Amino acid sequence: MQQDKGALVKIPILDLKGQYRGIQDEIRSAIDEILESQQFILGPVVEKFEAEVAAYLRSGAAIGVASGSDALLLSLMALGIGPGDAVLVPPFTFFASVSCITRLGATPIFIDIDPETFLLDPGAVEAFVEGRARPAADGRGLVDPKSQCRIKALLPVHLFGQCCPMTVLLAQARKHNLAIVEDVAQAFGAREEIAPGPFKAAGTLGEFGCFSFFPTKNLGGLGDGGMVVTGRSDLAEAVRRLRVHGANHKYHHLEVGLNSRLDALQAAVLRVKLRYVDQWCEERIERARRYRALFLATGLVGKQILSLPNPSDGRSHVFNQYVLRASRRDELRAYLGEQGIMTAVYYPVPLHLQPCFAFLGYRQGEFPHAERAADEVLALPMFPELTQEEQEIVVKRIKAFYRR
């Protein structure tokens, strides 16, 4: 428990040690079982974890891979995406959401974000496909006249733990013959209402859902790890083959794949954590609601605090990060650091302005919502063990900065 008497406090942006203390006996037992078995690569524990994730998400198949980045890459490979193809993707996201496209020789086509949610804007998607894209000569799908690439897929990113507006995106994909590859690296446990109908898990709505088990995620391992989820048996078989160098059985290769397998040690740890993920998601949502109430009481919202994330009903946002918009963002972040409060900026440079993607020909000003977000977003401490007193200190220090 932090004591705020004007003295320096230390509040991390994430406290993995606190999470571990609550489940360390279960984690150690799971690791010991793997050490006793000496089966470290794939094997029965990975298969059990895959089955448990598939059951949790209510998906057809779940395939463990080496990372969330590989999950995206393998999914696009399974769809046959390569040179001459294009994928619609937001410019405000983690690097892997776009590098998976360019690594295959395909072309990313950036679509701006919704300024309120930071998510891919369906209105901008519609404006592009109806205004700029042209029907393919064979009548199947769309072509981008700038690159002359056939537009094959849509890659929505469930950023910071919040589901994209999938009802609209699914309708757009069906209309324009696009596959959907969901980037769910930050949103394990999130659910989206698909109208008309029930809530469905993020990652189960398109052809593929791509998950990361990096330690900072809502469901995080002890290192790198990822998973591909799909409801199509043919695509599941393709990913299983591609993750082992394209082999359908040992030393027999149908295509050139990757070496991208989920380790049994990671699967063992993740099986333990999967039992707690719903509880942790609810605790994150509770802390997001508390942040909102605390900020609204300061009088800063709509002024110095430009916007807050909204904890909506139905668990469509599970707050892998708590990200707000703030004026004088960099000054505020420096001040909070001096006060012992750790923050982060996701992401300071949108991907269309990254030097490695200069060859795509985008310029500053083309995606104003993404660029503004890069200048204003700030992630505050967010984890299930975050106490009310710590949150009060964070908000109090932010208020003090703006009242100086």
C-alpha positions in Angstrom: 0.0 0.0 0.0 1.4 3.4 -1.1 1.3 6.3 1.3 0.9 9.7 -0.3 2.2 12.4 2.1 4.0 14.4 -0.5 6.9 11.9 -0.5 8.1 10.2 -3.7 6.2 7.0 -4.5 7.0 4.3 -6.9 4.1 3.0 -9.0 5.0 0.8 -11.9 3.1 0.7 -15.2 2.8 -3.1 -14.7 3.5 -5.3 -11.7 4.2 -8.8 -12.9 5.8 -9.7 -9.6 2.5 -9.1 -7.8 0.7 -11.4 -10.2 3.3 -14.1 -9.8 3.1 -14.0 -6.0 -0.5 -15.0 -6.1 0.0 -18.1 -8.3 3.7 -19.0 -7.8 3.0 -22.5 -6.4 0.9 -23.4 -9.3 3.4 -22.0 -11.8 6.3 -23.8 -10.2 4.4 -27.1 -10.1 3.5 -26.8 -13.8 7.2 -26.0 -14.7 8.4 -29.0 -12.6 6.1 -31.3 -14.6 7.7 -30.2 -17.8 11.2 -30.6 -16.4 10.4 -34.1 -15.3 9.0 -35.0 -18.7 11.9 -33.3 -20.6 9.4 -32.7 -23.5 10.0 -29.1 -24.4 8.9 -28.6 -28.0 5.2 -28.9 -28.7 3.9 -32.2 -27.2 0.9 -33.0 -25.0 1.0 -30.0 -22.8 0.9 -27.6 -25.8 -2.0 -29.7 -27.3 -3.9 -29.4 -24.0 -3.4 -25.7 -23.9 -4.5 -25.4 -27.5 -7.7 -27.3 -26.7 -8.4 -25.2 -23.6 -8.0 -21.9 -25.5 -10.2 -23.2 -28.4 -12.8 -24.1 -25.8 -12.5 -20.8 -23.9 -12.8 -18.8 -27.2 -15.4 -21.2 -28.7 -13.3 -21.4 -31.8 -12.7 -24.3 -34.1 -9.0 -24.6 -33.6 -6.1 -22.9 -31.8 -2.5 -23.4 -32.9 0.4 -22.4 -30.7 3.2 -20.5 -32.3 6.4 -18.8 -31.2 5.1 -15.2 -31.0 2.2 -12.9 -31.8 4.3 -11.5 -34.7 4.6 -15.0 -36.1 0.9 -15.6 -35.6 0.2 -12.7 -38.0 2.8 -13.8 -40.5 1.6 -17.4 -40.6 -2.0 -16.3 -41.0 -1.2 -14.2 -44.0 1.0 -17.0 -45.4 -1.9 -19.5 -45.0 -4.1 -17.1 -47.0 -1.6 -17.1 -49.8 -0.9 -13.4 -49.5 2.3 -12.2 -51.2 3.6 -10.0 -54.0 0.9 -8.2 -55.9 -1.5 -8.4 -52.9 -2.5 -5.6 -50.5 -3.9 -5.6 -46.9 -5.8 -2.7 -45.3 -4.4 -1.9 -41.9 -4.3 1.1 -39.5 -1.1 3.1 -39.2 -1.4 3.5 -35.4 -0.5 0.1 -34.0 2.5 -2.1 -33.1 5.1 -2.6 -35.8 4.3 -6.3 -36.3 0.8 -5.5 -37.6 2.4 -4.1 -40.7 5.8 -5.9 -40.9 3.9 -9.2 -41.4 2.6 -7.8 -44.6 5.8 -6.4 -46.0 7.8 -9.4 -45.1 5.7 -11.4 -47.6 6.2 -8.9 -50.3 2.7 -7.6 -50.0 1.6 -4.0 -49.7 0.1 -2.4 -46.6 -2.6 0.2 -47.4 -3.1 2.4 -44.4 -6.5 3.4 -43.2 -6.9 6.1 -40.5 -8.2 5.5 -37.0 -11.3 6.6 -35.2 -10.0 9.5 -33.0 -12.0 8.5 -30.0 -11.1 4.8 -29.9 -7.8 4.6 -31.7 -9.2 1.7 -33.7 -9.5 1.2 -37.4 -12.3 3.5 -38.6 -15.0 1.7 -40.6 -16.0 5.0 -42.2 -12.5 5.5 -43.5 -12.5 1.9 -44.7 -15.7 2.5 -46.6 -14.4 5.8 -48.0 -11.3 4.0 -49.4 -13.0 0.9 -50.9 -15.9 3.0 -52.4 -13.9 6.1 -53.4 -10.4 5.0 -54.3 -10.4 1.2 -54.9 -11.5 -0.2 -58.3 -13.2 -3.5 -59.1 -10.7 -6.1 -60.3 -10.7 -7.0 -64.0 -11.9 -10.5 -63.3 -14.7 -9.2 -61.2 -13.4 -10.7 -58.0 -12.6 -8.2 -55.3 -10.9 -4.8 -55.5 -7.6 -3.4 -56.8 -5.7 -0.4 -55.4 -5.0 1.9 -58.4 -2.0 3.5 -56.8 -0.1 0.2 -56.2 -2.0 -1.9 -58.7 -2.3 -4.5 -56.0 -5.3 -6.7 -55.4 -6.8 -6.0 -52.0 -7.0 -9.4 -50.3 -7.5 -8.8 -46.6 -8.4 -6.4 -43.8 -6.3 -6.5 -40.6 -8.2 -4.8 -37.7 -6.2 -4.4 -34.5 -8.0 -4.7 -31.2 -5.8 -2.0 -29.7 -5.1 -1.6 -26.0 -7.7 -4.4 -25.2 -10.7 -2.8 -27.0 -12.6 -4.7 -29.7 -12.9 -3.1 -33.1 -16.4 -2.5 -34.5 -16.5 -5.9 -36.1 -20.2 -6.0 -37.1 -19.5 -3.2 -39.6 -16.1 -4.5 -40.6 -17.4 -8.0 -41.2 -20.1 -6.6 -43.5 -17.6 -4.6 -45.4 -15.3 -7.7 -45.8 -18.1 -9.8 -47.1 -19.2 -7.1 -49.6 -15.8 -6.6 -51.0 -14.5 -10.2 -50.8 -11.8 -9.5 -48.2 -10.4 -12.0 -45.6 -10.2 -10.7 -42.1 -7.1 -11.3 -39.9 -7.7 -10.0 -36.4 -4.7 -8.8 -34.4 -5.8 -9.7 -30.9 -2.3 -9.4 -29.3 -3.6 -6.9 -26.7 -7.2 -8.2 -26.2 -7.3 -11.8 -25.0 -10.6 -12.2 -23.1 -12.4 -9.3 -24.9 -15.8 -9.9 -26.3 -17.8 -8.1 -29.0 -21.5 -8.1 -29.7 -22.2 -9.0 -33.3 -25.5 -7.6 -34.1 -27.9 -9.1 -34.2 -26.7 -11.9 -32.0 -24.6 -12.8 -29.0 -21.2 -11.6 -27.7 -18.3 -13.4 -29.4 -14.7 -13.6 -28.4 -12.3 -11.2 -30.2 -10.2 -13.3 -32.5 -13.1 -15.6 -33.5 -14.8 -13.4 -36.0 -12.6 -13.3 -39.1 -10.7 -16.0 -40.9 -7.9 -15.8 -38.3 -7.4 -14.4 -34.8 -3.8 -13.8 -33.8 -2.8 -13.7 -30.2 0.4 -12.8 -28.3 1.5 -14.2 -25.0 4.3 -11.7 -24.4 4.6 -11.3 -20.6 2.9 -7.9 -20.5 -0.4 -9.2 -22.0 -3.6 -9.9 -20.1 -2.7 -13.6 -20.7 1.1 -13.5 -20.6 3.8 -16.2 -20.4 7.4 -16.2 -19.2 8.7 -15.1 -22.6 7.6 -15.1 -26.2 4.6 -17.1 -27.4 1.6 -16.7 -29.6 -1.4 -18.4 -31.0 -3.5 -18.6 -34.2 -7.2 -19.2 -34.0 -9.5 -20.1 -36.8 -12.8 -21.7 -37.4 -11.8 -23.2 -40.7 -10.2 -26.7 -40.7 -8.3 -26.1 -43.9 -6.7 -22.9 -42.6 -5.9 -24.6 -39.3 -4.1 -27.4 -41.1 -2.1 -24.9 -43.2 -0.9 -23.1 -40.1 0.0 -26.3 -38.3 2.1 -27.2 -41.4 3.7 -23.8 -41.8 4.8 -23.5 -38.2 7.1 -26.6 -38.7 8.9 -25.6 -41.9 5.9 -26.5 -44.1 6.2 -30.2 -43.3 3.2 -32.5 -43.4 5.3 -35.1 -41.6 8.9 -35.2 -40.6 11.4 -34.3 -43.3 8.6 -34.1 -45.9 7.9 -30.4 -46.9 5.0 -29.3 -49.0 6.1 -25.6 -48.8 8.6 -23.3 -47.2 7.3 -22.4 -43.7 8.8 -21.2 -40.5 10.2 -22.7 -37.3 7.5 -21.2 -35.1 6.4 -23.4 -32.3 5.0 -22.7 -28.8 7.3 -24.2 -26.2 5.8 -26.6 -23.7 7.2 -24.5 -20.8 5.2 -21.5 -22.0 2.1 -23.6 -22.5 2.3 -25.1 -19.0 2.5 -21.6 -17.5 -0.2 -20.2 -19.7 -2.5 -23.1 -18.7 -2.3 -22.0 -15.1 -2.9 -18.3 -16.0 -5.8 -19.1 -18.3 -7.8 -20.2 -15.2 -7.5 -16.6 -13.9 -7.8 -14.5 -17.0 -11.5 -13.7 -16.6 -10.9 -12.5 -13.1 -8.0 -10.4 -14.1 -9.9 -8.9 -17.0 -12.8 -7.9 -14.7 -10.3 -6.4 -12.2 -8.7 -4.3 -15.0 -12.2 -3.1 -16.1 -12.9 -2.1 -12.4 -9.7 -0.1 -12.2 -10.6 1.6 -15.5 -13.9 2.6 -14.1 -12.2 4.0 -11.0 -9.7 6.0 -13.1 -12.6 7.5 -15.0 -14.5 8.5 -11.8 -11.3 10.0 -10.3 -10.5 12.0 -13.4 -14.1 13.3 -13.8 -13.8 14.6 -10.3 -10.7 16.7 -11.1 -12.4 19.0 -13.7 -9.5 18.3 -16.1 -11.5 16.1 -18.5 -12.3 17.9 -21.8 -9.6 20.4 -21.0 -6.1 19.2 -20.2 -7.2 15.6 -20.2 -8.5 15.5 -23.8 -10.2 12.1 -23.6 -10.5 9.0 -21.5 -11.2 5.4 -22.5 -14.7 4.3 -21.8 -15.3 1.0 -19.9 -18.3 -0.2 -21.9 -20.7 -3.0 -20.9 -20.2 -6.5 -22.2 -16.4 -6.6 -21.8 -15.6 -5.2 -25.2 -12.6 -3.5 -23.6 -10.3 -5.5 -21.2 -7.7 -2.7 -20.7 -4.4 -4.4 -21.5 -3.4 -0.7 -21.3 -5.1 2.3 -19.9 -4.5 5.0 -22.5 -5.8 8.6 -22.4 -5.1 11.7 -24.4 -3.3 14.5 -22.6 -2.2 18.0 -23.5 1.5 18.7 -23.0 1.9 14.9 -23.0 5.7 14.8 -22.9 6.0 17.3 -20.1 3.4 15.5 -18.1 5.2 12.2 -18.6 8.5 13.6 -17.5 6.8 15.1 -14.4 5.2 11.8 -13.4 8.5 10.0 -13.9 10.1 12.5 -11.5 7.3 11.6 -9.0 8.0 7.9 -9.3 5.0 7.1 -11.5 5.8 5.0 -14.6 4.0 5.7 -17.9 4.5 4.7 -21.5 3.7 6.1 -25.0 2.0 3.6 -27.4 3.0 4.7 -30.1 5.1 7.8 -30.6 5.6 7.4 -34.4 2.7 6.1 -36.6 3.8 3.4 -39.0 3.3 5.4 -42.2 6.1 7.7 -41.0 8.6 5.0 -40.0 11.8 5.2 -42.1 11.6 1.5 -43.0 8.2 2.1 -44.7 9.2 5.3 -46.6 9.2 3.3 -49.8 5.4 3.1 -49.5 5.3 6.9 -50.3 3.1 8.2 -47.5 3.7 11.7 -46.1 3.0 13.5 -42.9 -0.6 14.8 -42.8 -2.1 11.9 -44.7 -3.5 10.2 -41.5 -4.2 13.1 -39.2 -6.0 11.1 -36.5 -3.1 8.6 -36.2 -0.6 11.4 -36.1 -2.5 13.4 -33.4 -2.9 10.2 -31.3 0.9 9.7 -31.5 1.4 13.2 -30.1 -1.2 12.9 -27.3 -1.6 9.3 -26.0 -0.3 8.3 -22.6 -0.6 4.9 -20.9 -1.0 5.0 -17.1 -0.3 2.2 -14.6 -2.8 -0.6 -15.2 -2.7 -4.1 -13.7 -5.1 -6.2 -11.6 -3.2 -5.6 -8.4 -3.2 -1.8 -8.7 -4.7 -0.4 -5.5 -7.2 2.4 -5.1 -4.7 4.4 -3.2 -2.2 4.1 -6.0 -4.7 5.2 -8.6 -5.6 8.2 -6.4 -2.0 9.1 -6.2 -1.6 8.9 -10.0 -4.6 11.2 -10.6 -3.6 13.6 -7.8 -0.1 14.0 -9.3 -1.6 14.6 -12.8 -3.9 17.2 -11.3 -1.0 18.8 -9.5 1.0 19.0 -12.8 -1.8 20.9 -14.6 -2.5 23.2 -11.6 1.1 24.3 -11.3 
